[in-house]
């Protein structure tokens, strides 16, 4: 009993911080999302009855375009991040020497502390009219002002964040694998690639899903990347929330968009967790 009481006392500070800085603000956003808004003023109408109009208007095709852009580009970048990161993480975990592995991890962590604006403008210059890739793009006949080119640049900006994190997540999972399992598969006649896809990949499925979810979260919540690299033609939901709250003063609409974004993200996490559980059972 005394041990249980001491554990509760130890948890109280963390619970208090969690409730004060996360739960209460989130409940405030939920309440604001059901309030009415009057054009020309800032914030909700005081004393007005609760309404669901802020959620009903999200089914408009204009809002649907923002959500489609955000989740499709974020999904594509997350998939590419996992695909590119897995072989790099495998090399670092299995083939690199202990000293080289430390240098790799040091470099990857260092990339995470690099200024976001430096990264974004570096991508913008690289794909710009005078950038390193400008001759290649010109040779391929790519229109850098086209929608597909802008989407490509945004994905490149997202990958600049997501690949280092994905590699760090996957390194630990690959290191924990028993190499005897791969050797056993090869001794039974499987080639190196077959052993990799039939043994290593299934055993790393949880780490792969974790890397995907982290990458997807970074993509969906990105603000500066689509704001700068999108050139005003491609905007994410986070940019829309900023516009509704800071530029228009429509707090209820921005709150409703935020809540819907949270619900969609939680739904994605639930679906992937269920898929991962089913894959483990099989």
N, C-alpha and C positions, 0 to 999 in steps of 0.2 A: 504493500500500500504506500509506504514511504517512498519507494523507488518510483512508483507510478506518479506520485505527486511531484517529485523532483523533475521527472521528465516533462510533465505539463508545464512546470514553471520555466524550464529551459526553452520550451517552445513558445511561450507567451510573447516574448519580444518579436520573434519572427512573424507570428500570427498577427500581432498588432501592426507591424510595418506593412505586411501584406494587405490587411484590411484597410489601412489608412491610405496607402498610396496606389492600390490597384482596385480593390473591390469597390470602395466608395466612389472613386472617380468613374469607374465603369457603370455603376448604378446611376450616377448623374447623367452620363451620356445616354443610357437607356431611357431615363425619364425625359430628357430633352428631345429625344427622337419622336416622342408622341405629342409634342406641343405644336401649336399652330404658329405659322409665320405670316407676317404681314409685310409685303414688299415696301421698301423705303425705310425700314427700321432695322436696327441691329438686334439680333436675338429673337427669342420667342415672344409672343404676346402674353403679357402678364395676366393671370386669372382666366385665360381662355380654357375651354374644356379640352380634354385629351382627344387626339385624332390619329387616324392611321393613314392620312393622306401622304405623309412623307415617305412611307413605305410603298404606297400604291403607285406613286409617280416613278419609282425606281424600275417599274416594268416598261417604261418608255424606251424606245429603241435607242435614243441618244445615250442613256445610261448604260444600256446593254453593250454598246460599243466600247465604253470605257472598261467594263468588266471583261469583255472578250479580249481586248488588247492586253490587259494586265495579266490575266491567267494563261492565255495562250503563249505569250512571249516568256512569261516566267516558267511555264511548264517546259517549253523548248530549251530554255537556258539551263534548267535544272537537270534535264535528261542529258544534255551535252556535257554538263559539268561532271556528272557521275561517270559517263562513258570515257571522258578524257582523264579523269582523276584515277580511275581504278588501275590501269596499267602503271601509271607513275607511282601510285602508292604501293603496288605489288613489287616494283623494282626497288623502291626504297626499303621496304620491309624485308625482302628476301635476298636481294643481290648486293645492295650497298654495304660497305664496311661500316662498323660501328661509328667511326669518325665521320665518314661521309653521311651517314644517317643523321647524325647530330647537326651537321652543316645544313642538310636539306631542311630539317625541322626548324632550325634557326632562321633560315631564309624564308620559309613559309610563314612563320609567325611574324617576321619582320614586315612581310607584305601586308599583313592585317593592320599594322600600325601606320601604314602609309596614308597620307591625307587623301580623303575621298575626292576633293577637287583636283588634286594632282593626277589621280587615276583617270578621272572623267575627261579632263582636258587633254591628257596624253592620248586617250582613245580618239577624241575628236580631232586632234592634230594628225594622228596616224591615218585616219580615214578621210582627212580633209583634202582639199584641192592641191595642197603643197606637201601632203604627208608622204610617208614611205610607201604606202600602198597605192598612191595616186596613179603611178604609171601602170600598175597591174590592173587597176580598175578601168583605166582608160583603154588598155589593150583588150580587155574583156567586153568593153562597150557598156559597162554598168553605169547607170544614171544615179549618182550619189544623192540626188534630190528626190528620187523615187521612194515610194512607201516601203518597198522590199529592202532597199539599201538602208533606209533609216532604221527599220526593224533589225537588220543585221548588226548595225552599229550599237543599238541598244543591247542586244544579246551579248555582243562583245564586251560592253561595259559591265553587264551583270556577271559574266564569266570571270572578269578580273577579280571579283569579290568571292565568287562561289568556288572556284577551283582550289585555291589554297585551303579553304575550310574543309572541302570534301576530301582532299588528300589526307589532311590531319585526322579526320574521322576514320578513314579507311585503313590507315597505317596500323592503328592499334588492333583492329579486327583481324587483319591479315597476320600480324605477328602472333596472335593467340591461336592461329590454326596449327594443328599438328602436321608437320611436313610428311610424316609417315603415311598419312592418308593419300597424299598425292603419289608418293612412291609406290604404294600398294596398287593404286589404279594403273600406274604405268607398268608395273610388273605383271598385271593381268592383260596387258596388250593395248591399253589406251595410249594414244600419243600425248605429247605435252599439252597441246591445245585442247584435246578432248578431256584430259584430266583437269585442266583449268576450268573449263565450262561446266563439267559435271560434278566436280568436287569443290573447288575453291569458290566459285560463284554462288552455289546454293548455300554453302556454309557462311558466306558473307552477306546473305540477303538482308539481315537486320541492319547491318552497317550501311549497306547500299540504300535502304529505305531511309535511314536516318540522314545520310548525306543528301538524299533527294529532298527530304522535308526541310532541312536547314537551307538548302539552295532555293527551294520554292518559297520559303518564308522571306528570305532576303530579296527575292525578285518581286513578290507581291507587295512588300512594304517599301520598295525602292521609291525614292522621291527625287533626288538630285539627278540620277541617271536619265530617266525619261524627260525630266524638266529641261535638261541641257542638251542631251544627245537627240531627243525627240524633235527639237527645233519647233516646238509648238504644234506639230502635226500628230504626234503620238504622245498621249498623256496617260498615266496610270491612275488607278483609283485614289491613291494617296494625293496626287496632284489635284484631283477633283474635290477631295475633302478640303484641302487647303483653299481652293478657289471658293467653295461654297461658304466656308467659315470666315476666312480672312478678307476676301475681296468682295463678296456679296453680303456678308453678315447674316447669312441664313444658317444659324446654328442648328435648328431642328433637322434640316435636310442633310447637313454634314454629319450629324449624329446618327441619322438613319443609315446613311451609306457606311459609316464605320461599323455599326452593329451588323449589317448584312455581310460586310467583309469578314468580320470575326466568325460569323456563323458558317460561311463558306469555307473558311480555313479549318475550323473545327471539324466540319463534315469531311474535308479532304483527309485530315489526320485519322479520323475514325475509319474511313474506307481503306486507307493504306494499312492501318494496323490490323484490320480484319483480313486483308489479303495476305499480309505477312504471316498471320496466325495459321491461315489455311495452307500456305506454302510449307510452313514448318511441320504441319501434320502429315502432309504428303511426302 
